[in-house]
Amino acid sequence: MAPGSNIYSTHRDKSYSTFSGTSMSVPFVSGAIALLINKYEIEFKRELSYFEILNIFYKYTVICEDENYNYRIIDLSINEKA
């Protein structure tokens, strides 16, 4: 799960402020996916297809459920799965 609450970030007029919400978690998730894409493009020595990227995403996520939602958490510490 990406942090999305009380994120200290840049703001107008060269200042900083604290924000919450999905807009604040997107950079963390995007960065994690970019690292994974880079890792596998180097390994395979070619550009990955959309479906390969999607499969890699699922490989590094854990399904979480609570009473109201089903969601995935990216776990970059997961070792290579067989």
Beta strands, then each sheet from edge to edge (+ up, - down):
strand 1: 7-11
strand 2: 15-19
strand 3: 61-65
strand 4: 70-74
sheet 1: 1+ 2-
sheet 2: 3+ 4-
end
